[in-house]
């Protein structure tokens, strides 16, 4: 696959806790403010961008206009493109669409902006004149969809319990993984957050109309202090189950962005031309109804196969892991030890805004590979509807030779 991410031409905001510092800010407008500044700071000529992809899973006022609204606010109002909504797989799906456009020659330089606000999600009213009294149906977009899959008929939590039962995963195993992920995240905070500063940008906190700045969000907000003793005190959320609040992620707000382009333009735009980031392949999978956390493994195997590789060639793995059982199941299905996945943290620690979650994971994967001196990395994760989507990237660092 001949599609590339220019090294360093990507970013993620910190992720803020549910109802936290940026809960009052419209996600698309905030992403436009952050993205415009990120591109300027990286000295990306806006005239290069000829395609845009907006990833958004929680509708907000004005989001009917999607990508054209975003690019208009960013000062590139001749750039068109789709708005992508595929739950937790939104980022990787947008990456795949951009890579295909570049490979087919229908675009040369694609801008990806992924944004979401789990906080203050919309309340949707669906008219139904044939209903009792002509009343319609009201849906609380975020909590109602977390609580009920209209096809499988179960809450998200039950998919985790189903996988825990199938694989024989205990609460103690889940807590051991969560504690390890928390320790890995501490490495990202070391030396005044040196790892995160490689890609993370600050968020200007303003009033709801984006007029007066009142503060700055510079680091992840809402990270839960995690200890073995604290985890041991938690009880399963579902009676008779295994998954506690400590063994899953939390809803969050944030955004992320990246460029996908040709090899030549990637070298021109990169903050370090000696580092090349090539997208090698993608893979998708859908598993048994109600077993969502098992989907990352077959998606990953499909991505590795599509990239023309064997799994033993993978040097680093990053996952979207809303439940601890995700990574345990992935490890058992692939043979890649879960202890070696998700260096520097993952979504089970820093939260889950949905749309940008995967892109932040891919960005951290790239930076981990750079610190290794290059290598092949895999990102995989599950998504609503018992699906999984994965991508494989190769980082080549000429400086390491």
C-alpha positions in Angstrom: 0.0 0.0 0.0 1.5 3.3 -1.0 0.1 5.7 1.5 2.1 7.5 4.2 1.7 9.6 7.3 4.2 12.5 7.3 6.1 12.0 10.6 5.1 14.6 13.2 2.2 16.0 11.1 -0.4 14.7 13.5 -1.8 15.6 16.9 -4.1 14.8 19.7 -5.6 16.9 22.4 -5.5 15.7 26.0 -8.7 13.7 26.7 -11.0 15.3 29.2 -13.2 13.5 31.6 -17.0 13.2 31.2 -18.6 16.5 32.1 -15.1 18.0 32.5 -13.3 21.1 31.2 -14.4 21.0 27.6 -17.9 19.5 28.0 -19.5 22.7 27.0 -17.6 23.2 23.8 -19.0 22.0 20.5 -16.7 19.2 19.3 -16.5 20.2 15.6 -15.8 23.9 16.4 -13.2 23.0 18.9 -11.5 20.5 16.5 -11.4 23.3 13.9 -9.7 25.7 16.3 -7.2 23.0 17.5 -6.5 21.6 14.0 -6.0 25.0 12.3 -3.4 25.9 15.0 -1.7 22.5 14.8 -1.3 22.7 11.0 0.1 26.3 11.4 2.6 25.2 14.1 3.8 22.3 11.8 4.1 24.7 8.9 1.8 22.7 6.6 0.9 24.6 3.5 -2.9 24.5 3.4 -3.0 24.5 -0.4 -1.6 20.9 -0.4 -4.8 19.6 1.3 -7.2 18.4 -1.4 -9.4 16.0 0.7 -10.8 16.1 4.2 -12.4 13.4 6.4 -14.2 14.3 9.6 -14.8 11.6 12.1 -17.8 12.2 14.4 -20.1 9.8 16.2 -22.1 12.0 18.5 -24.2 14.5 16.5 -24.1 18.2 17.6 -25.8 21.4 16.5 -24.7 22.1 13.0 -23.0 18.7 12.4 -25.4 18.0 9.6 -22.9 20.0 7.5 -20.1 17.8 8.6 -16.7 18.0 6.9 -17.4 21.2 4.8 -18.3 23.1 8.0 -15.0 21.9 9.6 -12.8 22.8 6.7 -14.6 26.1 6.3 -13.7 27.1 9.8 -10.1 26.0 9.3 -9.7 28.3 6.3 -9.7 25.7 3.6 -13.2 26.1 2.4 -12.6 24.6 -1.0 -11.8 21.2 0.6 -14.6 18.7 0.6 -15.0 15.1 1.8 -17.0 12.8 3.9 -18.1 12.7 7.5 -17.4 9.2 8.9 -19.3 7.5 11.7 -18.4 4.0 12.7 -18.5 4.2 16.5 -15.1 3.3 18.0 -13.7 2.2 14.6 -14.2 5.7 13.1 -10.5 6.7 13.1 -9.2 3.6 11.4 -12.1 3.6 8.9 -11.2 7.2 8.0 -7.5 6.2 7.7 -8.5 3.5 5.3 -10.7 5.7 3.2 -7.9 8.3 3.0 -5.3 5.7 2.1 -7.5 4.4 -0.7 -8.0 7.8 -2.2 -4.3 8.5 -2.2 -3.6 5.1 -3.8 -6.2 5.6 -6.4 -5.0 9.0 -7.3 -8.2 10.7 -6.5 -6.5 12.7 -3.7 -2.9 13.6 -3.0 -3.1 15.0 0.6 -5.9 14.0 2.9 -6.6 15.8 6.2 -8.2 13.6 9.0 -9.9 15.3 11.9 -11.5 13.1 14.4 -13.6 14.7 17.2 -16.2 13.8 19.7 -17.9 14.9 22.9 -19.4 12.2 25.0 -20.5 14.8 27.5 -23.8 16.5 27.0 -24.8 14.2 24.2 -27.9 14.9 22.1 -31.4 13.9 23.1 -33.1 12.8 19.8 -36.8 12.8 19.3 -38.1 10.5 16.5 -41.7 11.4 15.5 -44.2 8.5 15.3 -47.7 9.6 14.3 -48.9 6.0 14.5 -47.7 5.6 18.1 -50.1 5.9 21.1 -51.5 9.4 21.1 -49.2 10.2 18.2 -46.2 10.4 20.5 -42.8 9.7 19.2 -39.7 8.1 20.7 -37.0 9.9 22.6 -33.4 8.6 22.6 -30.5 9.8 24.8 -27.8 9.2 22.2 -24.9 8.3 24.4 -26.3 6.3 27.4 -29.1 4.6 25.5 -26.8 3.2 22.8 -24.3 2.1 25.4 -27.2 0.3 27.2 -28.8 -1.4 24.2 -27.5 -2.9 20.9 -30.7 -2.9 18.8 -29.5 -6.1 16.9 -27.8 -8.1 19.7 -30.2 -6.9 22.3 -27.6 -6.4 25.0 -25.7 -3.6 26.7 -22.0 -3.1 26.0 -21.1 -4.4 29.4 -22.7 -7.7 28.6 -20.4 -8.2 25.6 -17.5 -7.9 28.0 -19.0 -10.5 30.3 -19.7 -12.8 27.4 -16.0 -12.7 26.4 -14.9 -13.1 30.0 -17.0 -16.2 30.3 -15.9 -17.7 27.0 -12.2 -17.2 27.7 -12.4 -18.0 31.5 -11.1 -14.5 32.4 -11.4 -13.7 36.1 -11.8 -10.3 37.8 -8.3 -10.7 39.2 -6.8 -11.1 35.7 -8.6 -8.0 34.5 -7.4 -6.0 37.5 -3.8 -7.2 36.9 -4.0 -5.9 33.3 -5.6 -2.6 34.4 -2.9 -2.0 37.0 -0.2 -2.8 34.4 -1.8 -0.4 31.8 -1.8 2.3 34.5 1.9 1.7 35.2 2.6 1.9 31.4 0.8 5.2 31.3 3.2 6.6 33.9 6.0 6.2 31.4 4.2 8.7 29.2 4.2 11.1 32.1 7.8 10.8 32.9 10.2 13.7 32.4 7.4 16.2 32.4 5.3 14.2 30.0 8.1 13.9 27.4 6.4 11.1 25.5 3.1 12.9 25.2 4.7 16.2 24.3 5.9 14.5 21.1 2.4 14.7 19.7 -0.1 16.3 22.2 -1.4 19.8 21.7 -3.0 22.1 24.2 -6.7 23.0 24.1 -7.8 26.6 24.6 -10.8 26.5 27.0 -13.2 29.3 26.2 -16.8 30.2 26.8 -19.4 28.2 24.8 -19.4 30.8 22.0 -15.6 30.5 21.6 -15.0 34.2 22.3 -13.3 34.5 25.6 -10.5 32.2 26.7 -10.7 31.1 30.3 -8.0 28.5 30.6 -6.0 25.8 28.9 -6.3 22.0 29.0 -2.7 20.8 28.7 -2.8 17.2 30.0 -5.3 14.3 30.3 -8.1 15.1 32.7 -9.9 12.5 34.8 -7.3 9.7 35.0 -8.4 7.4 37.8 -5.7 6.7 40.5 -5.2 3.0 40.3 -3.7 0.7 42.9 -4.0 -3.0 43.5 -5.7 -2.3 46.8 -8.2 0.0 45.3 -9.1 -2.4 42.5 -9.5 -5.2 45.0 -12.2 -3.3 46.8 -14.4 -3.0 43.6 -17.3 -5.3 43.0 -18.5 -6.4 39.5 -21.0 -3.9 38.0 -23.3 -6.8 36.9 -24.4 -9.2 39.6 -22.7 -12.5 39.0 -20.3 -10.9 36.6 -16.5 -10.2 36.6 -16.1 -6.7 35.2 -15.8 -3.8 37.7 -15.6 -0.1 37.0 -11.9 -0.5 37.3 -11.7 -3.0 34.5 -13.2 -0.8 31.8 -12.7 2.7 30.3 -14.5 5.9 30.9 -16.3 8.3 28.5 -14.3 11.4 27.5 -14.0 14.4 25.2 -11.3 15.3 22.8 -10.0 15.4 19.2 -7.1 14.3 17.0 -5.8 14.9 13.5 -3.4 13.7 10.9 -2.3 13.9 7.3 -2.2 10.9 4.9 -0.5 11.4 1.6 2.0 10.2 -0.9 5.6 9.2 -0.1 7.1 12.2 -1.8 4.8 14.7 -0.1 5.2 12.9 3.3 8.9 13.4 3.1 8.4 17.1 2.2 6.0 17.8 5.1 7.5 15.6 7.8 9.1 17.3 10.8 12.0 14.9 10.4 12.5 13.7 6.8 14.6 10.8 8.0 11.6 9.1 9.5 9.0 7.4 7.2 5.6 6.1 8.3 4.0 3.8 5.8 0.5 2.4 6.0 0.8 -1.3 5.1 -2.7 -2.6 5.4 -6.1 -2.8 7.1 -8.3 -5.6 8.4 -11.9 -5.9 9.6 -13.9 -8.6 11.4 -17.3 -9.2 12.9 -17.7 -11.9 15.6 -20.6 -13.6 17.3 -23.5 -11.5 18.4 -22.8 -10.1 21.8 -19.0 -10.7 21.8 -17.6 -7.3 20.8 -14.3 -7.5 22.8 -13.3 -10.6 20.8 -13.3 -8.8 17.5 -9.9 -7.1 17.7 -8.0 -10.4 17.2 -9.5 -11.5 13.9 -9.4 -7.9 12.6 -5.7 -7.8 13.6 -5.0 -11.1 11.9 -6.7 -9.9 8.7 -4.7 -6.7 8.7 -1.4 -8.5 9.1 -2.4 -10.9 6.3 -3.4 -8.1 4.1 -0.1 -6.4 4.7 1.7 -9.5 3.5 3.2 -10.2 6.9 3.2 -12.8 9.6 2.2 -12.0 13.1 5.6 -12.8 14.5 6.9 -9.7 12.5 4.9 -7.3 14.6 7.1 -5.3 17.0 4.5 -3.3 18.9 0.7 -3.4 19.4 -1.6 -0.6 20.5 -5.3 -1.3 21.2 -8.5 0.4 21.9 -9.5 -1.6 24.9 -12.8 -0.5 26.5 -12.6 -3.6 28.7 -9.6 -5.3 30.2 -10.9 -8.6 28.6 -10.1 -7.1 25.2 -6.4 -7.4 25.6 -6.5 -10.7 27.4 -8.6 -12.3 24.6 -6.3 -10.7 21.9 -3.2 -12.1 23.6 -4.7 -15.6 23.8 -5.8 -15.6 20.2 -2.5 -14.2 18.8 0.2 -15.3 21.2 1.4 -11.7 21.7 1.7 -11.2 25.4 -0.7 -8.6 26.8 2.1 -7.3 29.0 4.0 -6.1 25.9 1.0 -4.3 24.4 0.1 -0.7 25.0 3.3 0.8 26.1 2.7 4.4 27.3 -1.0 3.6 28.0 -4.2 3.1 26.1 -7.9 4.0 26.1 -8.7 1.9 29.2 -6.6 4.6 31.0 -7.0 7.8 29.2 -10.6 7.4 28.3 -12.8 7.0 25.2 -14.2 10.0 23.2 -15.0 7.4 20.4 -14.1 9.2 17.2 -10.6 10.3 18.0 -9.7 7.3 20.3 -8.2 5.2 17.6 -6.2 8.0 16.0 -4.6 8.8 19.3 -3.7 5.2 19.6 -2.1 5.1 16.1 -0.1 8.2 16.8 1.2 6.8 20.1 2.1 3.6 18.2 4.1 5.6 15.7 6.0 7.4 18.4 6.7 4.2 20.2 8.2 2.7 17.0 10.3 5.8 16.5 11.7 5.4 20.0 12.5 1.8 19.1 14.5 2.9 16.1 11.7 1.7 13.7 9.7 -1.4 13.2 6.2 -2.7 12.4 3.2 -1.8 14.5 -0.4 -2.9 14.8 -3.4 -1.0 16.0 -6.6 -2.9 16.6 -9.8 -2.3 18.5 -13.4 -3.2 18.8 -16.5 -1.2 17.8 -20.2 -1.3 18.3 -22.0 -4.1 16.5 -19.4 -6.8 17.5 -16.9 -5.5 14.9 -13.2 -4.8 14.9 -10.9 -2.8 12.7 -7.2 -2.8 12.5 -4.3 -1.2 10.7 -0.6 -2.0 10.3 2.1 0.6 9.9 5.8 0.5 9.3 8.2 3.1 10.7 11.6 3.3 9.0 14.2 5.6 10.7 17.1 6.3 8.5 18.9 7.9 11.5 19.0 4.5 13.2 21.1 2.8 10.5 
